[in-house]
Amino acid sequence: MIFKNAHIFRLTGSSQVEAAWNPELLLEQLENRRFKPCSGIRPASFGWVSPLGDPEGPLLHQVGGCILLCARREEKVVPSSALGDILAEKIERFESMEGRPVRAKEKQRLKEDALVELLPRALPRSKQIFGYISPRDHLVVIDTSSSPEAEMFLSCLRDTVGNLTVVPPQVKSRPVETYTHWLKSRKLPEDFSFGDQCDLFDPEDGSAISCRKQDLNTREITVHLDAGKQCSRLSLVWYGDLKFNIDKDLILRQIKVLSSDDAADEAEDPIAQLDAAFMNFSLEMARFLPALFSALGGESTP
């Protein structure tokens, strides 16, 4: 299982047409946004790298009709203590030369000058974000639990292909109300069972509790719900082997396959391992997501 999280989006409009995702054309488009490291005073960079881990490798990998992509985010980190020290020196020098206290706008300008001075020496911090496009299922799935990171990935993809229309999945029921009802009734849709985590909150006073490694079928959970708390995040198991946490925005976290995948584990070739893991995951998502959305009242037309 190569994805631990899943930010899910539906392709809509012209982006929904399978023919629009020609791998050869997409490969050319991706090259125009190949990742370039931060340099000089450039504070951040975001672009595509090979999902195979080869610095010069192809920027997409297609398996079973799904297109695997990998974006790299890099930003230079300037320690606040170093910035504060240089800013203090600049303020002291300014006040000594001008014979007066520095004003707010001048302080901001001095801070920007200090940042420009430090950026070329700052150490870069990077992170890779995987995602895949399934034209057949009209899906974009991004391996991140962060909404800003998901939007950065989509924004880069939108800039790359020139036309991308996506929306988060729209379900007919309110997820918070559905999760709360499941916990209260201790009944779940067919093929689903409770995991061992949930987050509860009180909409009146904002109080909240997080339950971890907890039996969710106990009276202890029911007492909190009877007191007015609602469920904003819930751990579930599907078909006894796919475990995940789902929140009120339908973001999946801590995805884990409880049954081992011998084919992926035993493959000696790293690319064969990636192919097996990616195919298993994309096929599992293609089966699982319709069942999940159906359990939440079905999808609304975007």
C-alpha positions in Angstrom: 0.0 0.0 0.0 1.8 3.1 -1.2 -0.8 5.6 -0.2 -1.4 6.3 3.5 -3.9 9.1 2.9 -6.4 10.0 0.2 -7.7 13.4 -0.7 -10.4 12.5 -3.3 -11.6 14.6 -6.2 -14.0 13.9 -9.0 -13.1 14.9 -12.6 -15.8 16.9 -14.2 -16.5 18.6 -17.5 -14.0 18.0 -20.3 -11.5 16.6 -17.7 -13.9 13.7 -17.3 -13.3 12.4 -20.8 -10.8 9.5 -20.9 -9.4 10.6 -24.2 -8.3 13.9 -22.6 -5.6 12.0 -20.6 -3.3 10.8 -23.4 -0.1 9.7 -21.6 2.2 10.8 -24.4 0.8 14.3 -24.5 0.6 14.5 -20.7 4.3 13.5 -20.5 5.3 16.4 -22.7 3.2 18.8 -20.6 4.7 17.5 -17.4 8.2 18.2 -18.6 7.3 21.9 -18.7 6.8 21.8 -15.0 9.6 19.5 -14.0 10.8 20.3 -10.5 13.7 22.8 -10.2 15.4 23.1 -6.8 15.3 26.4 -4.9 18.2 28.7 -5.8 19.4 32.1 -4.7 16.7 34.0 -3.0 13.9 31.8 -4.3 12.1 30.7 -1.1 10.1 27.8 -2.5 9.7 25.5 -5.5 7.0 23.0 -6.6 7.1 20.7 -9.6 7.0 17.2 -11.0 9.5 14.4 -10.3 9.6 10.8 -11.5 7.3 8.6 -9.4 9.9 5.9 -10.0 12.5 7.7 -8.0 14.9 8.3 -10.9 16.0 12.0 -11.1 16.0 11.8 -14.9 13.1 9.3 -15.2 9.7 9.8 -16.8 7.3 12.1 -15.0 4.4 9.6 -15.0 4.0 5.9 -14.6 0.9 4.2 -16.0 -0.5 0.9 -14.5 -3.9 -0.6 -15.3 -5.2 2.6 -16.9 -4.3 4.8 -13.9 -1.6 7.5 -14.2 0.7 7.8 -11.2 2.3 11.2 -10.6 4.7 12.6 -8.0 5.2 16.3 -7.1 8.0 17.6 -5.0 7.7 20.6 -2.8 10.9 22.4 -1.5 11.2 25.4 0.7 14.0 27.1 2.3 13.9 27.2 6.1 15.2 30.4 7.8 15.5 29.9 11.6 13.5 32.6 13.4 16.4 33.1 15.8 18.8 33.9 13.0 16.2 36.2 11.4 15.6 38.0 14.7 19.4 38.5 15.3 20.0 40.1 11.9 16.9 42.2 12.2 17.9 43.5 15.6 21.3 44.5 14.2 19.7 46.3 11.3 17.2 48.1 13.6 20.1 49.2 15.9 22.1 50.5 13.0 19.1 52.3 11.5 18.2 54.0 14.8 21.8 55.0 15.3 22.1 56.6 11.9 18.7 58.3 11.9 18.6 59.3 15.5 15.0 58.1 16.0 13.0 54.9 16.6 12.3 52.8 13.5 8.7 53.0 12.2 6.5 50.0 11.6 6.8 50.1 7.8 10.6 50.6 8.0 10.8 47.6 10.4 8.9 45.5 7.9 11.3 46.5 5.1 14.3 45.8 7.3 12.9 42.3 8.0 12.4 41.6 4.3 16.0 42.7 3.7 17.2 40.4 6.4 15.3 37.5 4.9 16.8 38.1 1.5 20.2 38.2 3.1 19.6 34.8 4.8 17.8 32.9 2.0 20.9 32.0 -0.1 22.4 30.3 3.0 19.2 28.6 4.2 18.9 24.8 4.1 16.1 23.5 1.8 13.4 21.2 3.2 11.6 19.0 0.7 8.6 16.6 0.6 7.2 14.4 -2.1 3.4 14.1 -2.7 2.1 11.2 -4.8 -1.2 11.3 -6.6 -2.9 9.4 -9.4 -5.5 10.1 -12.1 -8.0 7.4 -13.0 -9.8 8.6 -16.1 -12.0 5.5 -16.2 -13.3 6.2 -12.7 -13.2 10.0 -13.0 -11.0 10.3 -10.0 -8.0 12.2 -8.8 -6.6 10.8 -5.5 -3.7 12.6 -3.7 -1.7 11.1 -0.9 -1.9 13.9 1.7 -3.9 14.7 4.7 -3.3 18.4 4.2 -5.9 20.4 2.2 -3.3 23.1 1.3 -0.9 20.4 -0.1 -3.8 18.9 -2.1 -4.6 22.2 -3.6 -0.9 22.8 -4.5 -0.9 19.5 -6.3 -4.1 20.3 -8.2 -2.9 23.8 -9.0 0.3 22.5 -10.5 -1.6 19.9 -12.4 -4.0 22.6 -13.6 -1.1 24.7 -14.8 0.4 21.7 -16.5 -2.6 20.5 -18.5 -4.2 23.9 -19.0 -7.7 22.7 -18.3 -8.7 20.8 -15.1 -12.1 20.8 -13.4 -12.4 18.8 -10.3 -14.7 18.9 -7.2 -14.6 17.0 -3.9 -17.1 14.2 -3.7 -20.6 15.5 -3.0 -22.7 13.1 -0.8 -26.4 13.5 0.0 -26.1 13.1 3.7 -24.2 15.3 6.2 -21.1 13.1 7.2 -21.1 14.4 10.8 -24.8 13.4 11.3 -24.2 10.0 9.6 -21.1 9.2 11.7 -23.0 10.2 14.8 -26.0 8.0 13.9 -23.8 5.0 13.3 -22.1 5.3 16.7 -25.4 5.9 18.5 -27.2 3.0 16.8 -24.1 0.8 16.8 -25.2 -0.2 13.3 -23.2 0.2 10.1 -23.9 -0.4 6.5 -23.2 -3.8 5.1 -19.4 -4.7 4.8 -18.4 -2.0 7.2 -17.3 -2.3 10.8 -16.0 0.0 13.5 -12.3 0.6 14.0 -10.9 1.8 17.3 -10.8 5.7 16.9 -13.2 8.6 16.8 -13.2 12.3 17.4 -16.2 13.8 19.2 -17.1 17.5 19.6 -19.8 19.6 21.2 -21.3 22.1 18.7 -22.5 24.3 21.5 -19.4 24.9 23.6 -16.7 23.6 21.2 -15.4 21.0 23.7 -13.9 17.9 22.1 -12.4 14.5 22.9 -10.3 12.1 20.8 -10.7 8.4 21.4 -7.8 6.1 20.4 -7.5 2.3 20.8 -11.1 2.4 22.1 -14.0 0.0 21.6 -16.5 2.2 19.9 -19.4 -0.1 20.8 -19.2 0.7 24.5 -21.6 2.7 26.7 -18.8 5.2 27.3 -19.0 6.5 23.7 -22.9 6.5 23.9 -22.8 8.7 27.0 -20.9 11.4 25.2 -23.3 11.3 22.2 -26.3 11.4 24.5 -24.8 14.5 26.1 -24.9 16.2 22.7 -21.5 15.5 21.2 -21.2 14.7 17.5 -18.7 12.7 15.6 -16.3 14.5 13.2 -13.8 11.7 12.5 -14.3 7.9 12.6 -12.2 4.8 12.1 -13.8 2.2 9.9 -12.9 -1.2 8.4 -14.3 -2.3 5.0 -14.6 -5.9 4.2 -12.4 -6.8 7.1 -9.2 -5.8 5.5 -9.2 -2.1 4.5 -8.9 0.1 7.6 -9.0 3.9 7.5 -10.0 7.1 9.3 -12.5 9.4 7.6 -13.4 13.0 8.6 -16.2 15.3 8.0 -14.7 16.4 4.7 -14.3 12.8 3.5 -10.5 12.9 3.7 -9.1 9.5 4.3 -6.2 9.0 6.7 -4.1 6.2 8.1 -5.2 3.9 5.3 -4.0 0.4 5.9 -4.6 -3.0 4.4 -4.9 -5.5 7.3 -4.3 -8.5 5.0 -0.7 -8.9 3.7 0.0 -8.5 0.0 2.4 -11.3 -0.9 2.7 -10.5 -4.6 3.9 -7.0 -3.8 6.2 -8.0 -1.0 7.8 -10.9 -2.8 8.6 -9.0 -6.0 12.4 -8.4 -6.3 12.3 -5.6 -8.9 11.4 -2.3 -7.2 9.4 -1.2 -10.2 7.5 -4.5 -10.1 6.8 -3.9 -6.4 5.5 -0.4 -7.2 3.3 -1.7 -10.0 1.8 -4.4 -7.8 1.2 -2.0 -4.8 -0.2 0.7 -7.1 -2.5 -1.6 -9.0 -3.8 -3.2 -5.8 -4.5 0.3 -4.3 -6.2 1.8 -7.3 -8.3 -1.3 -7.8 -9.3 -1.3 -4.1 -10.2 2.4 -4.3 -12.3 1.8 -7.5 -14.3 -0.9 -5.5 -14.3 0.9 -2.2 -15.3 4.5 -3.0 -18.7 3.7 -4.5 -19.5 1.6 -1.4 -18.4 4.4 0.9 -20.4 7.1 -1.0 -23.4 4.8 -1.1 -23.2 4.3 2.7 -23.2 8.1 3.0 -26.5 8.5 1.0 -25.0 8.4 -2.5 -23.3 11.0 -4.5 -25.0 14.2 -5.7 -24.4 15.4 -9.2 -21.6 18.0 -9.1 
